[in-house]
């Protein structure tokens, strides 16, 4: 099975790259990357872009009472629409 991965063309490997990344697997030791500088460079570029995006849009935790606020707002809208 490893020989199949080693023999992947860059096009085939890059077509699978999104799935490999989203799987959470460590792909740095993938057989294709071990032999292909172009795909290693592509992966480095993608990692750089992903890190820059994380810094632009940091993950913020929603307030603890967010669902309560949403339910309250919906309740107010229902009450207002029923009053007309």
C-alpha positions as CSV (number, residue, x, y, z in Angstrom):
1,X,0.0,0.0,0.0
2,X,2.9,2.4,0.7
3,X,4.2,1.8,-2.8
4,X,0.9,3.0,-4.2
5,X,1.2,6.3,-2.2
6,X,4.9,6.7,-3.3
7,X,3.9,6.3,-6.9
8,X,1.2,9.0,-6.8
9,X,1.6,11.8,-9.3
10,X,1.7,15.3,-7.9
11,X,-1.8,15.9,-9.4
12,X,-3.1,12.8,-7.6
13,X,-1.4,13.7,-4.3
14,X,-2.7,17.3,-4.4
15,X,-6.2,16.0,-5.2
16,X,-6.1,14.1,-1.9
17,X,-4.3,16.8,0.1
18,X,-7.5,18.5,1.3
19,X,-8.8,15.2,2.7
20,X,-5.4,14.4,4.3
21,X,-5.3,17.8,6.0
22,X,-8.9,17.7,7.2
23,X,-8.4,14.2,8.6
24,X,-6.1,15.6,11.2
25,X,-3.4,13.0,10.3
26,X,0.2,14.0,10.3
27,X,1.1,14.1,6.6
28,X,4.7,15.4,6.9
29,X,5.9,11.8,6.6
30,X,3.7,10.9,3.7
31,X,5.7,8.8,1.2
32,X,5.0,11.2,-1.6
33,X,6.2,14.2,0.4
34,X,9.4,12.4,1.2
35,X,10.3,12.3,-2.5
36,X,8.6,15.5,-3.9
37,X,10.0,18.9,-3.2
38,X,7.2,20.6,-5.1
39,X,4.5,19.1,-2.9
40,X,6.5,19.8,0.2
41,X,6.8,23.4,-0.8
42,X,3.0,23.5,-1.5
43,X,2.3,22.1,1.9
44,X,4.6,24.7,3.6
45,X,2.8,27.4,1.7
46,X,-0.6,26.1,2.8
47,X,0.5,25.9,6.4
48,X,1.8,29.5,6.2
49,X,-1.6,30.7,4.8
50,X,-3.6,28.7,7.4
51,X,-1.5,30.2,10.2
52,X,-1.9,33.7,8.8
53,X,-5.7,33.2,8.6
54,X,-5.9,32.0,12.2
55,X,-4.1,35.2,13.2
56,X,-6.5,37.4,11.2
57,X,-9.6,35.7,12.6
58,X,-8.8,34.4,16.1
59,X,-11.2,31.9,17.5
60,X,-13.4,33.6,20.1
61,X,-15.6,31.7,22.5
62,X,-19.2,32.8,22.5
63,X,-20.6,34.1,25.8
64,X,-21.9,31.5,28.1
65,X,-25.5,32.9,27.9
66,X,-25.6,33.1,24.1
67,X,-28.4,30.5,23.7
68,X,-30.4,32.2,26.4
69,X,-30.0,35.5,24.6
70,X,-31.2,33.9,21.3
71,X,-34.2,32.3,23.0
72,X,-35.1,35.6,24.6
73,X,-34.8,37.5,21.3
74,X,-37.0,34.9,19.6
75,X,-39.5,35.1,22.4
76,X,-39.7,38.9,22.0
77,X,-40.2,38.6,18.2
78,X,-43.0,36.1,18.7
79,X,-44.7,38.3,21.3
80,X,-44.4,41.3,19.0
81,X,-45.7,39.5,16.0
82,X,-48.7,38.1,17.9
83,X,-49.6,41.5,19.2
84,X,-50.3,42.9,15.7
